[in-house]
């Protein structure tokens, strides 16, 4: 930085040490600076250093110490004269930002929001009246102060974005992130760290919106920026690993998720006290990973450790403690203890989410989904339907209609309608789910694992069960419903002449084959890697077979395609209506019977 004396060097070096998680060096520097400025009675400089002390404490989770240093800095703001006004504005902004950060860490969200908005409001005139500082050249004291104000305001926007994300106020989060990005000073000694924070917040936003591919790319960018600017042995880098572990866990890459989470734990154990919030969160993530593995004993152990650490750092009323209740509910659900699971999910909403974040947030919708699922498993049909409907409405409102969980909710609603004999409502839910799956195509987390096919599998199951039950309920139907009640054809084109292997197709093919044959009891023909002529021949053969003893036909084709056309392995097109659908309407033995096509 510039030639404004030793203060700029103290601030630059201290922040650099703090962001590099070298707390011992930062402690020595700040202690010497406070002693010198106290002896020289330089109150403004002492106030800025005290605010850096607050940052030093917050990075390590030392919240009570942070409050003490903030109180001392706030006293200085009230004592120093009004001139020069820019210096006092800077110190006041630092205090407001530090107050907001402490409130945010302690889950006092309304207070945190008020502090960050006050920073932006009180600096709006300074931002408008002064050009952005240029930290790449030697600057005056005024330029240095402006540079710090720019950084504090950009950090305030980033913090507000995170608060909006927690409250599922996603458009407001986008706005604050845009403002943050425009204020990050290019060429600053903190530019890469600040940009890394921005990409991290953007990744969290996409995670909450269930756009996991975009979340993945933003978090990876953040990881690269942190690695290049402050290194791997830092708290920020550990938090990136932890976030990547959650994304890997969502995508069922459980070995990779476990490794990333273990690496994050190793990082935090070196840098942080034995009892810390960051380590507690890692144990909760470990609980989720073990739960997905089916290792319920290890999952319960990790949950208990995470809860103990949260209690010891005073986080019993935080959303993280609420998350522990949510994971407890999933543990009970895995053990089929539905009343206890329902109680845990209800407490998650009533004790933590609603008081901290409000009703219309994503976390409430997810818990309502699980409460509905528990009620469904206990045969409380009306109550289950009510909770599932509320879950669908909340998630559609805050995340948009094309999210994976909405498809699962619709699947369960269809099942409920089917159980009560309301086949029309069941079919509406199935058709809505199928439409959402189609809209969500191409939003895969990794190219090798497209989530739309497993979700489509659920839609296939429910559609067929609906028709089966409808046929059984219709005593006047003209066709037999004896098991097996249907006949299915599954074609899987996974190896193409020009484009090569279609990733994930074989896995989905085997899942669907097992479900059709084992779960639904359908007589199933399976074929793989057909060229255009073979596809047409096999479909015509299947359509011409005798369906007299069957109540429906099912065709599932996994392949590339464009609008109205399927692509065979020789890259030739097969018209969907003319060559796939129409042959079945020529079948005499299928007349008046359901004909289902999933392509």
ROKEDREN-411656 format. One record per residue (C-alpha): x, y, z. Coordinates in nm, 2 decimals. Layout:
<atoms>
X / Y / Z
...
</atoms>
This chain:
<atoms>
0.00 / 0.00 / 0.00
0.09 / 0.36 / 0.01
0.31 / 0.60 / 0.21
0.06 / 0.70 / 0.48
0.29 / 0.59 / 0.77
0.30 / 0.26 / 0.95
-0.08 / 0.22 / 1.00
-0.14 / 0.10 / 0.64
0.14 / -0.16 / 0.68
0.01 / -0.28 / 1.01
-0.34 / -0.33 / 0.87
-0.22 / -0.50 / 0.55
0.02 / -0.73 / 0.73
-0.24 / -0.81 / 1.01
-0.52 / -0.89 / 0.77
-0.28 / -1.10 / 0.56
-0.17 / -1.30 / 0.86
-0.54 / -1.35 / 0.97
-0.66 / -1.46 / 0.63
-0.36 / -1.70 / 0.61
-0.47 / -1.83 / 0.95
-0.13 / -1.75 / 1.10
-0.29 / -1.62 / 1.42
0.03 / -1.62 / 1.62
0.21 / -1.37 / 1.40
-0.11 / -1.16 / 1.37
-0.14 / -1.16 / 1.75
0.22 / -1.04 / 1.79
0.17 / -0.76 / 1.54
-0.16 / -0.64 / 1.68
-0.03 / -0.65 / 2.04
0.27 / -0.44 / 1.95
0.06 / -0.20 / 1.75
-0.19 / -0.15 / 2.03
0.09 / -0.09 / 2.28
0.26 / 0.17 / 2.05
-0.06 / 0.35 / 1.96
-0.18 / 0.36 / 2.33
0.15 / 0.52 / 2.43
0.13 / 0.77 / 2.15
-0.23 / 0.84 / 2.23
-0.33 / 0.78 / 1.87
-0.69 / 0.69 / 1.92
-0.79 / 0.65 / 1.56
-0.51 / 0.41 / 1.48
-0.58 / 0.22 / 1.80
-0.95 / 0.19 / 1.71
-0.87 / 0.04 / 1.37
-0.63 / -0.21 / 1.53
-0.90 / -0.31 / 1.78
-1.14 / -0.39 / 1.49
-0.87 / -0.61 / 1.34
-0.86 / -0.78 / 1.69
-1.23 / -0.85 / 1.64
-1.16 / -1.01 / 1.31
-0.88 / -1.21 / 1.46
-1.12 / -1.34 / 1.73
-1.41 / -1.42 / 1.49
-1.19 / -1.63 / 1.26
-1.11 / -1.85 / 1.56
-1.47 / -1.85 / 1.70
-1.38 / -1.65 / 2.01
-1.70 / -1.46 / 2.02
-1.69 / -1.32 / 2.37
-1.34 / -1.18 / 2.32
-1.46 / -1.03 / 1.99
-1.74 / -0.85 / 2.18
-1.49 / -0.71 / 2.43
-1.26 / -0.57 / 2.17
-1.56 / -0.42 / 1.98
-1.68 / -0.25 / 2.29
-1.34 / -0.08 / 2.33
-1.33 / 0.03 / 1.97
-1.69 / 0.17 / 1.99
-1.59 / 0.38 / 2.29
-1.30 / 0.53 / 2.08
-1.55 / 0.62 / 1.80
-1.76 / 0.82 / 2.05
-1.45 / 1.00 / 2.19
-1.25 / 1.10 / 1.88
-1.33 / 1.44 / 1.73
-1.54 / 1.47 / 1.41
-1.24 / 1.58 / 1.20
-1.11 / 1.45 / 0.97
-1.46 / 1.32 / 0.88
-1.34 / 1.05 / 0.65
-1.12 / 0.89 / 0.92
-1.41 / 0.89 / 1.17
-1.65 / 0.74 / 0.90
-1.40 / 0.46 / 0.84
-1.36 / 0.37 / 1.21
-1.74 / 0.38 / 1.25
-1.79 / 0.16 / 0.95
-1.54 / -0.09 / 1.09
-1.73 / -0.10 / 1.42
-2.07 / -0.14 / 1.25
-1.93 / -0.42 / 1.02
-1.77 / -0.59 / 1.32
-2.10 / -0.57 / 1.51
-2.28 / -0.72 / 1.22
-2.03 / -1.00 / 1.19
-2.05 / -1.09 / 1.56
-2.43 / -1.09 / 1.54
-2.42 / -1.30 / 1.23
-2.19 / -1.56 / 1.39
-2.42 / -1.57 / 1.69
-2.73 / -1.61 / 1.47
-2.88 / -1.28 / 1.57
-2.98 / -1.22 / 1.21
-3.21 / -0.91 / 1.24
-2.94 / -0.72 / 1.43
-2.67 / -0.84 / 1.18
-2.89 / -0.72 / 0.88
-2.94 / -0.38 / 1.05
-2.57 / -0.33 / 1.11
-2.46 / -0.42 / 0.75
-2.74 / -0.20 / 0.60
-2.62 / 0.08 / 0.82
-2.27 / 0.05 / 0.68
-2.40 / 0.07 / 0.33
-2.63 / 0.37 / 0.41
-2.37 / 0.57 / 0.59
-2.10 / 0.52 / 0.32
-2.33 / 0.58 / 0.02
-2.24 / 0.95 / 0.00
-1.86 / 0.87 / 0.02
-1.90 / 0.60 / -0.25
-2.09 / 0.84 / -0.48
-1.86 / 1.14 / -0.43
-1.52 / 0.96 / -0.47
-1.38 / 0.75 / -0.75
-1.27 / 0.40 / -0.67
-0.93 / 0.40 / -0.51
-0.64 / 0.26 / -0.70
-0.43 / 0.04 / -0.46
-0.17 / -0.04 / -0.73
0.01 / 0.29 / -0.68
0.14 / 0.48 / -0.38
-0.16 / 0.65 / -0.23
-0.23 / 0.93 / 0.01
-0.38 / 0.88 / 0.35
-0.72 / 0.97 / 0.21
-0.68 / 0.72 / -0.07
-0.59 / 0.45 / 0.18
-0.90 / 0.53 / 0.39
-1.12 / 0.52 / 0.09
-0.97 / 0.18 / -0.01
-1.06 / 0.04 / 0.34
-1.42 / 0.18 / 0.31
-1.46 / 0.02 / -0.03
-1.36 / -0.32 / 0.12
-1.58 / -0.29 / 0.42
-1.89 / -0.20 / 0.21
-1.82 / -0.49 / -0.03
-1.79 / -0.73 / 0.26
-2.12 / -0.59 / 0.40
-2.29 / -0.67 / 0.07
-2.14 / -1.02 / 0.08
-2.26 / -1.08 / 0.44
-2.61 / -0.95 / 0.35
-2.61 / -1.19 / 0.05
-2.54 / -1.48 / 0.29
-2.82 / -1.37 / 0.53
-3.06 / -1.36 / 0.23
-2.95 / -1.70 / 0.13
-3.03 / -1.84 / 0.48
-3.37 / -1.68 / 0.46
-3.43 / -1.81 / 0.11
-3.45 / -1.45 / -0.03
-3.26 / -1.55 / -0.34
-3.33 / -1.25 / -0.56
-3.21 / -1.01 / -0.29
-2.90 / -1.23 / -0.24
-2.82 / -1.20 / -0.62
-2.85 / -0.82 / -0.59
-2.61 / -0.80 / -0.30
-2.36 / -1.03 / -0.47
-2.37 / -0.81 / -0.78
-2.31 / -0.50 / -0.57
-2.03 / -0.68 / -0.38
-1.86 / -0.78 / -0.71
-1.86 / -0.43 / -0.85
-1.70 / -0.29 / -0.53
-1.41 / -0.54 / -0.50
-1.11 / -0.33 / -0.57
-0.91 / -0.48 / -0.86
-0.54 / -0.51 / -0.77
-0.60 / -0.50 / -0.40
-0.38 / -0.71 / -0.17
-0.72 / -0.87 / -0.07
-0.87 / -0.89 / -0.42
-0.82 / -1.26 / -0.46
-0.94 / -1.34 / -0.11
-1.25 / -1.12 / -0.16
-1.32 / -1.27 / -0.50
-1.28 / -1.61 / -0.34
-1.54 / -1.51 / -0.07
-1.77 / -1.39 / -0.35
-1.75 / -1.72 / -0.54
-1.80 / -1.91 / -0.22
-2.12 / -1.71 / -0.15
-2.23 / -1.77 / -0.51
-2.17 / -2.14 / -0.47
-2.38 / -2.15 / -0.15
-2.66 / -1.96 / -0.33
-2.67 / -2.22 / -0.61
-2.65 / -2.50 / -0.35
-2.96 / -2.37 / -0.18
-3.13 / -2.33 / -0.52
-3.05 / -2.70 / -0.58
-2.84 / -2.60 / -0.89
-2.56 / -2.83 / -0.79
-2.36 / -2.81 / -1.11
-2.33 / -2.43 / -1.08
-2.26 / -2.46 / -0.71
-1.98 / -2.70 / -0.78
-1.81 / -2.48 / -1.04
-1.83 / -2.17 / -0.82
-1.69 / -2.35 / -0.51
-1.40 / -2.49 / -0.72
-1.32 / -2.14 / -0.84
-1.32 / -2.02 / -0.48
-1.09 / -2.31 / -0.39
-0.84 / -2.21 / -0.66
-0.84 / -1.84 / -0.56
-0.78 / -1.93 / -0.19
-0.50 / -2.17 / -0.28
-0.33 / -1.91 / -0.49
-0.37 / -1.62 / -0.25
-0.36 / -1.75 / 0.11
-0.26 / -2.11 / 0.07
-0.41 / -2.45 / 0.17
-0.34 / -2.44 / 0.54
-0.61 / -2.18 / 0.61
-0.95 / -2.18 / 0.76
-1.11 / -2.05 / 0.44
-0.96 / -2.34 / 0.24
-1.09 / -2.58 / 0.51
-1.44 / -2.44 / 0.47
-1.42 / -2.49 / 0.09
-1.33 / -2.85 / 0.14
-1.62 / -2.89 / 0.38
-1.86 / -2.74 / 0.13
-1.73 / -2.96 / -0.15
-1.78 / -3.26 / 0.08
-2.15 / -3.17 / 0.11
-2.18 / -3.15 / -0.26
-2.01 / -3.48 / -0.31
-2.24 / -3.63 / -0.05
-2.55 / -3.50 / -0.23
-2.42 / -3.67 / -0.55
-2.36 / -4.00 / -0.36
-1.98 / -3.98 / -0.42
-1.94 / -4.09 / -0.06
-1.57 / -4.19 / -0.06
-1.48 / -3.85 / -0.21
-1.71 / -3.67 / 0.04
-1.55 / -3.85 / 0.33
-1.20 / -3.77 / 0.22
-1.28 / -3.40 / 0.17
-1.45 / -3.38 / 0.51
-1.15 / -3.55 / 0.68
-0.91 / -3.31 / 0.51
-1.12 / -3.02 / 0.64
-1.11 / -3.17 / 0.99
-0.73 / -3.20 / 0.97
-0.70 / -2.84 / 0.86
-0.92 / -2.71 / 1.14
-0.75 / -2.92 / 1.41
-0.42 / -2.76 / 1.33
-0.55 / -2.40 / 1.32
-0.84 / -2.38 / 1.57
-0.90 / -2.46 / 1.93
-1.00 / -2.82 / 2.01
-1.36 / -2.70 / 2.06
-1.48 / -2.49 / 1.76
-1.79 / -2.44 / 1.54
-1.60 / -2.54 / 1.23
-1.52 / -2.88 / 1.37
-1.88 / -2.93 / 1.49
-2.01 / -2.87 / 1.14
-1.76 / -3.12 / 1.00
-1.90 / -3.38 / 1.24
-2.26 / -3.31 / 1.13
-2.14 / -3.36 / 0.77
-1.98 / -3.68 / 0.87
-2.31 / -3.79 / 1.02
-2.48 / -3.72 / 0.69
-2.22 / -3.92 / 0.49
-2.24 / -4.22 / 0.72
-2.62 / -4.20 / 0.70
-2.60 / -4.23 / 0.32
-2.36 / -4.52 / 0.36
-2.61 / -4.70 / 0.58
-2.37 / -4.70 / 0.87
-2.62 / -4.58 / 1.13
-2.39 / -4.64 / 1.43
-2.11 / -4.42 / 1.30
-2.37 / -4.16 / 1.19
-2.51 / -4.15 / 1.55
-2.16 / -4.11 / 1.69
-2.08 / -3.82 / 1.46
-2.41 / -3.66 / 1.54
-2.35 / -3.69 / 1.92
-2.00 / -3.54 / 1.88
-2.13 / -3.25 / 1.66
-2.40 / -3.17 / 1.92
-2.15 / -3.18 / 2.21
-1.92 / -2.93 / 2.03
-2.21 / -2.70 / 1.94
-2.31 / -2.70 / 2.31
-1.96 / -2.62 / 2.42
-1.93 / -2.32 / 2.19
-2.27 / -2.19 / 2.30
-2.46 / -2.27 / 1.98
-2.76 / -2.45 / 2.13
-3.01 / -2.21 / 1.97
-2.84 / -2.18 / 1.64
-2.95 / -2.31 / 1.30
-2.66 / -2.56 / 1.32
-2.82 / -2.72 / 1.63
-3.14 / -2.72 / 1.44
-2.96 / -2.91 / 1.16
-2.85 / -3.16 / 1.42
-3.22 / -3.22 / 1.50
-3.29 / -3.26 / 1.13
-3.02 / -3.53 / 1.10
-3.16 / -3.70 / 1.41
-3.49 / -3.72 / 1.23
-3.32 / -3.88 / 0.93
-3.16 / -4.13 / 1.16
-3.50 / -4.22 / 1.31
-3.64 / -4.24 / 0.96
-3.36 / -4.48 / 0.85
-3.45 / -4.70 / 1.15
-3.82 / -4.68 / 1.06
-3.90 / -4.51 / 1.39
-4.15 / -4.28 / 1.23
-4.31 / -4.11 / 1.54
-3.96 / -4.01 / 1.67
-3.85 / -3.89 / 1.32
-4.17 / -3.68 / 1.29
-4.10 / -3.53 / 1.64
-3.74 / -3.44 / 1.54
-3.84 / -3.28 / 1.21
-4.12 / -3.08 / 1.38
-3.87 / -2.95 / 1.65
-3.63 / -2.85 / 1.37
-3.90 / -2.62 / 1.23
-4.06 / -2.50 / 1.55
-3.76 / -2.44 / 1.77
-3.49 / -2.33 / 1.52
-3.60 / -2.25 / 1.17
-3.92 / -2.05 / 1.22
-3.78 / -1.83 / 1.51
-3.44 / -1.77 / 1.33
-3.54 / -1.75 / 0.96
-3.92 / -1.75 / 0.93
-4.18 / -1.98 / 0.77
-4.13 / -1.94 / 0.40
-3.77 / -2.08 / 0.37
-3.63 / -2.38 / 0.20
-3.54 / -2.56 / 0.52
-3.90 / -2.55 / 0.64
-4.02 / -2.70 / 0.31
-3.77 / -2.98 / 0.34
-3.87 / -3.06 / 0.69
-4.24 / -3.05 / 0.60
-4.16 / -3.30 / 0.32
-4.01 / -3.54 / 0.58
-4.30 / -3.49 / 0.83
-4.54 / -3.57 / 0.55
-4.34 / -3.88 / 0.47
-4.35 / -3.99 / 0.83
-4.72 / -3.94 / 0.85
-4.77 / -4.13 / 0.53
-4.57 / -4.43 / 0.67
-4.80 / -4.42 / 0.98
-5.11 / -4.42 / 0.75
-5.22 / -4.07 / 0.85
-5.32 / -4.00 / 0.49
-5.50 / -3.66 / 0.53
-5.23 / -3.51 / 0.75
-4.95 / -3.64 / 0.52
-5.12 / -3.49 / 0.22
-5.15 / -3.15 / 0.40
-4.77 / -3.14 / 0.49
-4.66 / -3.26 / 0.14
-4.88 / -2.99 / -0.02
-4.73 / -2.72 / 0.21
-4.38 / -2.85 / 0.13
-4.44 / -2.84 / -0.24
-4.58 / -2.48 / -0.22
-4.28 / -2.35 / -0.02
-4.01 / -2.52 / -0.23
-4.18 / -2.40 / -0.55
-4.20 / -2.05 / -0.41
-3.84 / -2.02 / -0.29
-3.65 / -2.25 / -0.53
-3.86 / -2.25 / -0.84
-4.06 / -2.54 / -0.98
-3.77 / -2.74 / -1.14
-3.61 / -2.87 / -0.82
-3.55 / -3.24 / -0.75
-3.72 / -3.24 / -0.42
-4.04 / -3.12 / -0.58
-4.04 / -3.43 / -0.80
-4.01 / -3.65 / -0.49
-4.29 / -3.47 / -0.32
-4.51 / -3.51 / -0.62
-4.42 / -3.88 / -0.63
-4.54 / -3.92 / -0.27
-4.85 / -3.72 / -0.33
-4.93 / -3.95 / -0.62
-4.88 / -4.25 / -0.40
-5.12 / -4.10 / -0.14
-5.38 / -4.03 / -0.40
-5.34 / -4.38 / -0.54
-5.38 / -4.54 / -0.20
-5.71 / -4.35 / -0.15
-5.84 / -4.43 / -0.50
-5.82 / -4.08 / -0.63
-5.66 / -4.18 / -0.96
-5.72 / -3.85 / -1.14
-5.53 / -3.66 / -0.87
-5.26 / -3.93 / -0.88
-5.22 / -3.89 / -1.26
-5.21 / -3.51 / -1.23
-4.92 / -3.54 / -0.98
-4.74 / -3.79 / -1.20
-4.78 / -3.58 / -1.51
-4.66 / -3.27 / -1.32
-4.35 / -3.46 / -1.19
-4.27 / -3.59 / -1.54
-4.29 / -3.23 / -1.67
-4.05 / -3.11 / -1.40
-3.81 / -3.39 / -1.48
-3.81 / -3.28 / -1.85
-3.75 / -2.92 / -1.75
-3.46 / -3.02 / -1.53
-3.27 / -3.21 / -1.80
-2.91 / -3.11 / -1.84
-2.88 / -2.99 / -1.48
-2.66 / -3.29 / -1.38
-2.40 / -3.25 / -1.10
-2.14 / -3.45 / -1.29
-2.17 / -3.55 / -1.66
-2.15 / -3.92 / -1.55
-2.46 / -3.89 / -1.32
-2.77 / -3.72 / -1.44
-3.02 / -3.70 / -1.16
-3.32 / -3.67 / -1.39
-3.32 / -4.05 / -1.48
-3.35 / -4.18 / -1.12
-3.63 / -3.92 / -1.06
-3.79 / -4.03 / -1.38
-3.77 / -4.39 / -1.25
-3.99 / -4.29 / -0.96
-4.24 / -4.14 / -1.21
-4.24 / -4.46 / -1.41
-4.31 / -4.67 / -1.10
-4.59 / -4.45 / -0.98
-4.76 / -4.42 / -1.33
-4.76 / -4.80 / -1.37
-4.89 / -4.86 / -1.02
-5.16 / -4.61 / -1.08
-5.28 / -4.79 / -1.39
-5.26 / -5.12 / -1.22
-5.47 / -5.01 / -0.93
-5.71 / -4.83 / -1.16
-5.75 / -5.15 / -1.36
-5.81 / -5.35 / -1.04
-6.07 / -5.09 / -0.92
-6.26 / -5.10 / -1.25
-6.48 / -5.41 / -1.22
-6.63 / -5.34 / -1.56
-6.30 / -5.34 / -1.75
-6.28 / -5.56 / -2.05
-5.93 / -5.69 / -2.00
-5.76 / -5.92 / -1.76
-5.56 / -5.79 / -1.46
-5.40 / -6.11 / -1.34
-5.03 / -6.09 / -1.26
-4.82 / -6.00 / -1.44
-5.04 / -5.71 / -1.53
-4.82 / -5.56 / -1.80
-4.55 / -5.62 / -2.05
-4.25 / -5.39 / -2.10
-3.98 / -5.32 / -2.35
-3.66 / -5.14 / -2.24
-3.41 / -5.02 / -2.50
-3.08 / -4.88 / -2.38
-2.85 / -4.71 / -2.63
-2.53 / -4.63 / -2.45
-2.26 / -4.67 / -2.71
-2.27 / -4.44 / -3.01
-2.06 / -4.46 / -3.33
-1.94 / -4.10 / -3.32
-2.01 / -3.96 / -2.97
-1.90 / -4.27 / -2.78
-2.03 / -4.38 / -2.44
-2.34 / -4.21 / -2.29
-2.23 / -4.18 / -1.93
-2.47 / -4.31 / -1.66
-2.70 / -4.49 / -1.91
-2.61 / -4.84 / -1.81
-2.66 / -4.78 / -1.44
-3.00 / -4.63 / -1.50
-3.08 / -4.91 / -1.74
-3.02 / -5.18 / -1.48
-3.21 / -4.99 / -1.22
-3.52 / -4.95 / -1.44
-3.50 / -5.31 / -1.55
-3.50 / -5.44 / -1.19
-3.79 / -5.21 / -1.09
-4.01 / -5.32 / -1.39
-3.93 / -5.69 / -1.34
-3.89 / -5.73 / -0.96
-4.09 / -5.45 / -0.80
-4.38 / -5.42 / -1.05
-4.39 / -5.78 / -1.17
-4.40 / -5.69 / -1.54
-4.28 / -5.93 / -1.82
-3.99 / -5.73 / -1.95
-3.78 / -5.75 / -2.27
-3.45 / -5.57 / -2.26
-3.23 / -5.47 / -2.55
-2.91 / -5.27 / -2.58
-2.73 / -5.06 / -2.84
-2.96 / -5.09 / -3.15
-2.91 / -4.91 / -3.48
-3.21 / -4.74 / -3.64
-3.32 / -5.04 / -3.84
-3.30 / -5.27 / -3.54
-3.49 / -5.03 / -3.32
-3.78 / -5.00 / -3.57
-3.79 / -5.38 / -3.61
-3.78 / -5.46 / -3.24
-4.05 / -5.20 / -3.15
-4.28 / -5.33 / -3.43
-4.22 / -5.69 / -3.31
-4.31 / -5.60 / -2.95
-4.62 / -5.40 / -3.05
-4.74 / -5.69 / -3.26
-4.71 / -5.94 / -2.98
-5.02 / -6.08 / -2.80
-5.13 / -5.86 / -2.51
-5.45 / -6.05 / -2.44
-5.34 / -6.15 / -2.09
-5.19 / -5.82 / -2.00
-5.36 / -5.50 / -1.89
-5.10 / -5.25 / -2.02
-4.78 / -5.20 / -2.22
-4.47 / -5.00 / -2.12
-4.19 / -4.88 / -2.35
-3.88 / -4.72 / -2.19
-3.61 / -4.60 / -2.43
-3.28 / -4.45 / -2.30
-3.10 / -4.27 / -2.58
-2.99 / -3.95 / -2.73
-3.26 / -3.75 / -2.91
-3.40 / -3.42 / -3.04
-3.75 / -3.29 / -3.06
-3.97 / -3.57 / -3.19
-3.68 / -3.79 / -3.29
-3.47 / -4.06 / -3.12
-3.11 / -4.11 / -3.21
-3.00 / -4.47 / -3.27
-2.64 / -4.59 / -3.22
-2.56 / -4.54 / -3.59
-2.66 / -4.18 / -3.54
-2.97 / -4.21 / -3.76
-3.30 / -4.07 / -3.65
-3.61 / -4.27 / -3.55
-3.93 / -4.07 / -3.56
-4.10 / -4.09 / -3.22
-4.47 / -4.08 / -3.32
-4.45 / -4.27 / -3.65
-4.21 / -4.55 / -3.56
-4.24 / -4.58 / -3.18
-4.60 / -4.48 / -3.07
-4.82 / -4.55 / -3.37
-4.75 / -4.93 / -3.40
-4.91 / -4.99 / -3.06
-5.24 / -4.83 / -3.17
-5.26 / -5.08 / -3.44
-5.26 / -5.37 / -3.19
-5.60 / -5.53 / -3.15
-5.50 / -5.69 / -2.82
-5.40 / -5.35 / -2.68
-5.73 / -5.18 / -2.77
-5.87 / -4.98 / -2.48
-5.56 / -5.05 / -2.26
-5.30 / -4.81 / -2.13
-4.99 / -4.77 / -2.34
-4.71 / -4.59 / -2.16
-4.40 / -4.45 / -2.32
-4.10 / -4.31 / -2.14
-3.82 / -4.17 / -2.36
</atoms>
